[in-house]
Each structure stands twice: as structure tokens, then as C-alpha cells.
Amino acid sequence: KERAVNSITAAMSELTDLLFQISGNVLLFCLVFGMSATVDIGCMMQQIRNTKAILTGAFLQFIVLPLLGFLVVKGLNLDHAMGITLLVVTSSPGGSYSNWWCSMFNGDLALSVTMTAISTFLSIAMLPLNLLFYARFSFDDDVIGNLDWPALFISIGVVISAILLGLLASEKINSHNFNNNANRLGNFAGIALVVFSAYASSSDEDSALWSRDWTFYVGVSAPCVLGLLIANVVTTALQLKKPERVTVSIECCYQNTGIATSVALTMFQGGDLADALGVPLFYGLVEAVVLGIYCIIAWKCNWTKAPAKESFCTMIGTSYEIIYAEVAEKKDLEMGIEVSLATSGDEEDTPNHCYHKHEEGEVHAPHRMSLAAGMAESVFMGPVPLGPGLLSPEARFRKARGKKEMSQVSIRTSVSPEYMKSLGY
């Protein structure tokens, strides 16, 4: 009878763990899908070519932060359990919560989604390489053998599929209202995932979290705080746009602490396990508090897409990513009209002319294009004139697919051209 009860208990425990994993992955998918579907495909295309910001973010996340973790472990002489777990935290890829932070506080969400996709792929190689170097150099442990690779690849698959499907939905539906609703879905999923993660990670060790030695609090906090400071110095020195600085800084220090938790559960037991589990738990608290304060300061310093004069509730509840996409689309359409008017006149048609059809202020795809001297080949719309008034690939792409439906958020909220110019847009 007792054996039967134990078997049932074990089966229920496994079922509960499975349900937790499925629920977590579903919320993760909704979060990343919502953030990706918020992004205008034209903005995404622009960020893919933003090599300076992307390379800076990858350097900070996969080179600087793991090095900071190693220096803290050696400098404070952290014990085996704490040191190994902290190295895993600082070597892990960034969490998808970074998209949520950029969405809530109006950083550059298109850049955040792009960096999440790229860093997720890079983590397949960079995570084991960093651990192979730093962990073995510090403690001579086989940390890589204790990684939960199936869970890691499932998480990577969820993130990549959510990004691709979100961008596809944004392009196919082609509506700013859809972008706005997708943003709400992502924000709701992000809040739900925070609550879910806090509940799932709660344990008896929580009560001992606040009775540690000072080296624990300083050691776990230092990589996050120092990484944030270094990221702001580097991105400012490289003269990235202000919202890009905020995004890269968030991507740099926000880590996926779940990987470190799984490693700790595999490697340690007893008191060492309690010490190890405290590291990702406290790091998660630190990054949430530090980034929350940082994002508010960045907003008040006019480093985000939301003007500092707006109320806190308006800033949190409004996706300025969508507003900026609509402003860019309107600017592209007006530029298209100017280009068309410049090529029209009473003179006889020549092969150099490029025609556009105008109806009620909209610019539709050109119905005649010719290749002639002074023309360049366009990926999406064929040749366009070079020189003043040349449309970017993103502008031509937006024009080729037609004008999006205006969202309700842009009707209620606007951003002055002067403020956009101050940010570099």
C-alpha cells in the first residue's frame, strides 16, 4: 500500500513538473510572439543592418559579462557552489524578459527582438565555450556535462519560432492596430510569466536568502550593476541612438537564470545546493530592481522613445514603437509623393520616368519602372532614381505593400518631430 502511494505521489510530481514546463513555454511563446508581432517589418529590416548596435550587444553579453563574473568569483574568492553557479548565470544567454522591459519602457523594441534572435543562436556555441574556459580555469569542474541540453534547445526553439511567427503575422496582417493588440498580449504574458516564475521558484531556501555573508550579495550583484554601467559607457562612446543604448544595456545584463538553476540542481546537494540556488534567485531580483530603476531614469533623461513629459501610466501603457513606425511610414509616403511629382510634368515621357498612383494621399506601388542611366536596382520595387529623395529599402518596402491601418494609440498620442530628432530618428 505504501509503495503504491509513493508511486502515485511520484507520478503526480512528474505530471506537475511537466505541466509547469508546458505552461512556462506557452507563456514564453506568447511573450516573444507578442513583442515580435509589435515590430514593423520595415523597422526590423533596418535593425538587421544595424551591425554596430548588434555587434556591441553581442560583445557586451558574451565577452564582457562572463569576464565580469569570472573577476568577481576570483576577486571575492567565492566558494565552489556560489562561484560555479554565478559563472553559469553570467555565461547564459539573455532572457526574453529583455523584450518585455524594452516594450514596457519604450526602448528600441525592434533592436531588442533582433538581438534576442541573434543571441539565442550564438548562445549554442558561446555558452559552452565560456563555461569551458572560466569554470574549468576557476574550479576545474565539468559544468558543461551538467547542462540540461534538451531544456536549453526547447527554450531556443520556442524563442526562434515565436519571433518568426510574430514577424510573419505583423507582415501579413499589416495593421498598426494588430501591432498594438499584439503588444498588449506580450505585456500580459510577460507579467504572467514573472508571477509564474516567482511561484515556481519559491522554496524553503528563500527564507535563508537574507541571512548570507556580505560577499554573497556583493558578488551576485556586481556583474549586473557593473555590466549595466559598462554597457552605457560603451554605447555612448559609440554614439548609438539613445533608445538603442537603453536596449543594448538591458540585453547585456538581463540573463536567463533558469539555466543556472537547472545546473545547480544537477551538480549540488544539501547545503551546497541551498547556496547555489540562492545565486540565480538573488540575481533575478537584482536585475529586476536595477533595470526597473535604470529604465525610469532613462525615460526621465529622454533616452527612450517615450517623452519624459508624459505621465508614468501613459508611458507604461503606450507602445511608442508603433507610433514611430507610423511616423516613419507617413514620412516615406510623403517622400514618395515628392519623388513622383518631381518626375512628372508636361514633357514627353522618357525611359527615366518613374510613375506612382495617388489616391486620397496614399502612394500605391508603381505601375511602370524602367532601367536607365542614374537608376539603381531595388530589392523590393525595382529601380528607383538616385540622388536627393532616394527612398531607403525600408521605405520602398513599406510603399510596395501599401499603407497600414492607423492604430488608435497614434490617434491619442503623438511625438513631436523635435523629440524624434533629438533621439537620432
VOMITOR-558869 format. One record per residue (C-alpha): residue in three letters; x, y, z. Coordinates in pm, whole numbers, padded with zeros to 5 digits, always signed. Last residue first. Example, Ala and Ser with C-alpha at 12.3 -4.5 7.8 and 13.67 -1.06 7.14 Angstrom:
SER+01367-00106+00714ALA+01230-00450+00780
end
This chain:
TYR+01542+05931-03571GLY+01854+06039-03377LEU+01696+06072-03035SER+01694+06454-03055LYS+01532+06425-03399MET+01242+06227-03253TYR+01193+06495-02988GLU+01192+06774-03246PRO+00948+06584-03468SER+00700+06584-03178VAL+00555+06252-03068SER+00182+06186-03072THR-00073+06004-02859ARG-00448+05950-02887ILE-00464+05897-03264SER-00137+05704-03258VAL-00280+05464-02999GLN-00590+05401-03208SER-00378+05248-03482MET-00369+05371-03840GLU-00435+05099-04098LYS-00116+05034-04289LYS-00038+05192-04623GLY+00050+04974-04918ARG+00283+04676-04962ALA+00522+04846-05202LYS+00531+05170-05006ARG+00653+04998-04690PHE+00918+04809-04887ARG+01032+05124-05063ALA+01073+05297-04727GLU+01263+05003-04577PRO+01491+04984-04882SER+01563+05357-04836LEU+01398+05608-05067LEU+01609+05841-05276GLY+01477+06199-05240PRO+01803+06359-05339GLY+02022+06134-05560LEU+01944+05801-05719PRO+01622+05726-05903VAL+01448+05394-05830PRO+01487+05056-05994GLY+01279+04754-05887MET+01032+04754-05603PHE+01153+04508-05341VAL+01526+04455-05387SER+01578+04784-05567GLU+01816+04819-05866ALA+01962+05162-05910MET+01889+05432-06172GLY+02121+05713-06293ALA+02118+05591-06650ALA+01815+05380-06730LEU+01616+05085-06601SER+01246+05146-06635MET+00957+05111-06390ARG+00585+05134-06458HIS+00288+05066-06232PRO+00447+05199-05915ALA+00308+05055-05592HIS+00050+05276-05430VAL+00100+05606-05252GLU-00190+05717-05038GLY-00297+06079-05001GLU-00651+06027-05120GLU-00545+05832-05430HIS-00203+05869-05582LYS-00052+05641-05849HIS+00324+05643-05887TYR+00531+05670-06204CYS+00910+05661-06252HIS+01041+05844-06558ASN+01390+05777-06696PRO+01262+05597-07005THR+01115+05927-07121ASP+00758+06056-07122GLU+00710+06382-07310GLU+00728+06697-07106ASP+00421+06829-06929GLY+00535+06721-06588SER+00602+06427-06358THR+00937+06313-06219ALA+00950+06566-05937LEU+00588+06493-05852SER+00669+06125-05807VAL+00972+06190-05587GLU+00769+06433-05374ILE+00483+06183-05341GLY+00726+05911-05237MET+00876+06142-04976GLU+00529+06198-04832LEU+00473+05822-04822ASP+00808+05761-04655LYS+00735+06028-04391LYS+00396+05873-04320GLU+00556+05530-04283ALA+00824+05664-04050VAL+00558+05836-03836GLU+00357+05513-03828ALA+00662+05312-03720TYR+00740+05572-03452ILE+00386+05542-03316ILE+00407+05162-03312GLU+00734+05163-03115TYR+00575+05424-02889SER+00376+05142-02730THR+00161+05315-02469GLY+00060+05177-02127ILE+00391+05229-01949MET+00445+05583-02080THR+00082+05683-02026CYS+00088+05547-01670PHE+00415+05728-01593SER+00281+06058-01723GLU+00433+06205-02038LYS+00685+06488-02004ALA+00977+06245-02029PRO+00893+06170-02392ALA+00855+05797-02470LYS+01107+05670-02728THR+01363+05626-02451TRP+01672+05829-02360ASN+01475+06139-02261CYS+01653+06167-01923LYS+01325+06087-01745TRP+01290+05771-01955ALA+01649+05665-01886ILE+01595+05718-01512ILE+01279+05504-01522CYS+01459+05235-01722TYR+01752+05230-01480ILE+01531+05194-01173GLY+01345+04899-01326LEU+01671+04756-01458VAL+01826+04758-01110VAL+01519+04611-00940ALA+01462+04331-01193GLU+01834+04258-01234VAL+01879+04234-00857LEU+01581+04004-00800GLY+01693+03767-01075TYR+02047+03772-00937PHE+01906+03677-00596LEU+01729+03369-00732PRO+02014+03277-00965VAL+02260+03281-00671GLY+02039+03141-00393LEU+02015+02807-00570ALA+02390+02755-00528ASP+02397+02815-00154ALA+02097+02585-00096LEU+02256+02319-00317ASP+02584+02347-00127GLY+02396+02292+00198GLY+02246+01965+00079GLN+02325+01861-00277PHE+02497+02007-00581MET+02556+01939-00950THR+02214+01867-01105LEU+02001+02113-00909ALA+02269+02380-00955VAL+02278+02324-01331SER+01897+02357-01354THR+01905+02682-01155ALA+02187+02822-01368ILE+01984+02761-01684GLY+01677+02926-01530THR+01871+03247-01465ASN+01836+03363-01826GLN+02029+03691-01805TYR+01949+04063-01820CYS+02287+04242-01811CYS+02371+04297-02177GLU+02023+04296-02330ILE+01920+04580-02098SER+02227+04784-02190VAL+02173+04717-02561THR+01812+04836-02536VAL+01891+05152-02341ARG+02173+05245-02577GLU+01944+05178-02874PRO+01686+05419-02727LYS+01963+05685-02717LYS+02089+05633-03070LEU+02435+05479-03067GLN+02724+05721-03035LEU+02998+05455-02995ALA+03112+05628-02675THR+02752+05626-02552THR+02719+05254-02625VAL+03045+05180-02441VAL+02967+05391-02132ASN+02611+05262-02108ALA+02723+04900-02142ILE+02996+04949-01881LEU+02744+05078-01627LEU+02496+04796-01694GLY+02767+04531-01676LEU+02893+04678-01349VAL+02546+04655-01194CYS+02471+04303-01321PRO+02820+04165-01259ALA+02833+04318-00906SER+02500+04196-00768VAL+02596+03830-00718GLY+02933+03910-00561VAL+02809+04197-00344TYR+02517+03999-00203PHE+02715+03679-00149THR+03026+03857-00020TRP+02814+04017+00252ASP+02755+03677+00413ARG+02408+03528+00387SER+02099+03564+00606TRP+01858+03715+00353LEU+01833+03415+00122ALA+01775+03176+00411SER+01396+03224+00399ASP+01401+03156+00026GLU+01567+02816+00083ASP+01231+02661+00165SER+01125+02709-00195SER+00967+02954-00437SER+01099+02904-00791ALA+00764+02805-00943TYR+00575+03090-00774ALA+00823+03357-00882SER+00836+03210-01232PHE+00457+03217-01265VAL+00430+03576-01141VAL+00700+03690-01385LEU+00546+03480-01663ALA+00205+03640-01606ILE+00360+03988-01628GLY+00535+03894-01952ALA+00224+03728-02095PHE+00026+04047-02029ASN+00297+04259-02194GLY+00310+04027-02495LEU-00067+04025-02539ARG-00078+04405-02510ASN+00194+04433-02774ALA-00004+04203-03002ASN-00302+04437-02963ASN-00088+04736-03068ASN+00065+04554-03365PHE-00286+04446-03473ASN-00396+04810-03458HIS-00092+04900-03668SER-00222+04669-03938ASN-00034+04468-04200ILE-00196+04130-04125LYS+00068+03950-04333GLU+00370+04149-04211SER+00291+04152-03839ALA+00187+03785-03855LEU+00516+03689-04021LEU+00713+03888-03763GLY+00532+03711-03480LEU+00570+03369-03645LEU+00946+03416-03685ILE+00997+03551-03333ALA+00780+03283-03172SER+00960+03006-03364ILE+01301+03138-03253VAL+01201+03172-02886VAL+01030+02833-02860GLY+01317+02655-03036ILE+01574+02816-02805SER+01374+02710-02498ILE+01347+02355-02632PHE+01722+02359-02703LEU+01800+02458-02344ALA+01558+02204-02197PRO+01719+01927-02403TRP+02070+02049-02309ASP+02020+02043-01932LEU+02379+02140-01853ASN+02563+01904-01619GLY+02824+01790-01872ILE+02906+02153-01943VAL+02987+02215-01577ASP+03273+01966-01577ASP+03465+02127-01291ASP+03826+02251-01272PHE+03732+02526-01023SER+03843+02860-01171PHE+04000+02766-01505ARG+03741+02494-01554ALA+03457+02737-01492TYR+03603+03022-01699PHE+03715+02843-02016LEU+03467+02561-02064LEU+03188+02779-01926ASN+03259+03049-02181LEU+03279+02797-02466PRO+02967+02609-02350LEU+02755+02928-02352MET+02915+03080-02665ALA+02828+02799-02907ILE+02453+02749-02861SER+02439+03102-02717LEU+02505+03248-03062PHE+02165+03132-03190THR+01980+03288-02895SER+02200+03598-02924ILE+02082+03653-03283ALA+01711+03613-03210THR+01727+03822-02893MET+01930+04090-03072THR+01665+04127-03341VAL+01384+04139-03085SER+01569+04406-02886LEU+01652+04609-03198ALA+01286+04618-03298LEU+01191+04704-02938ASP+01411+05015-02924GLY+01337+05122-02567ASN+00982+05206-02476PHE+00969+05130-02101MET+00717+04844-02124SER+00840+04719-02461CYS+01211+04730-02379TRP+01146+04557-02046TRP+00933+04291-02217ASN+01194+04228-02485SER+01455+04185-02209TYR+01219+03933-02048SER+01329+03701-02328GLY+01630+03614-02116GLY+01982+03688-02223PRO+02208+03393-02297SER+02396+03227-02008SER+02762+03298-01932THR+02688+03537-01642VAL+02447+03292-01479VAL+02674+02989-01531LEU+02967+03177-01376LEU+02746+03267-01079THR+02655+02900-01033ILE+03020+02790-01032GLY+03119+03059-00783MET+02833+03002-00540ALA+02885+02625-00519HIS+03267+02637-00504ASP+03312+02923-00260LEU+03361+03282-00369ASN+03717+03418-00357LEU+03594+03777-00373GLY+03834+03868-00656LYS+03828+03527-00822VAL+03449+03497-00841VAL+03409+03869-00920LEU+03668+03852-01200PHE+03496+03547-01352GLY+03154+03709-01346LEU+03294+04025-01503LEU+03454+03816-01779PRO+03120+03644-01844LEU+02958+03993-01871VAL+03221+04142-02105ILE+03251+03867-02368PHE+02909+03714-02442GLN+02672+03995-02347LEU+02891+04300-02406PHE+03034+04172-02734ALA+02693+04056-02859GLY+02540+04396-02777THR+02819+04587-02949LEU+02792+04360-03254ILE+02418+04427-03276ALA+02447+04804-03225LYS+02723+04847-03484THR+02569+04599-03728ASN+02244+04790-03770ARG+02164+04602-04092ILE+01919+04373-03912GLN+01785+04686-03743GLN+01658+04835-04070MET+01484+04514-04168MET+01313+04508-03829CYS+01193+04866-03872GLY+01041+04771-04210ILE+00883+04461-04057ASP+00700+04675-03801VAL+00753+04529-03455THR+00454+04454-03235ALA+00433+04099-03374SER+00779+04032-03230MET+00680+04150-02880GLY+00358+03948-02885PHE+00532+03636-03018VAL+00807+03666-02756LEU+00562+03692-02466CYS+00313+03439-02605PHE+00594+03185-02661LEU+00729+03238-02309LEU+00379+03195-02166VAL+00341+02867-02356ASN+00692+02756-02251GLY+00617+02822-01884SER+00285+02640-01902ILE+00448+02337-02068GLN+00728+02325-01811PHE+00488+02366-01518LEU+00260+02097-01660LEU+00557+01860-01690ASP+00666+01931-01333THR+00312+01864-01209LEU+00297+01538-01404GLU+00631+01430-01255SER+00506+01510-00904MET+00180+01326-00968ALA+00374+01020-01083ALA+00598+01034-00775THR+00295+01062-00547ILE+00122+00773-00722SER+00434+00559-00688ASN+00470+00654-00321VAL+00106+00563-00256ALA+00153+00229-00429ARG+00466+00161-00225GLU+00277+00240+00096LYS+00000+00000+00000
end
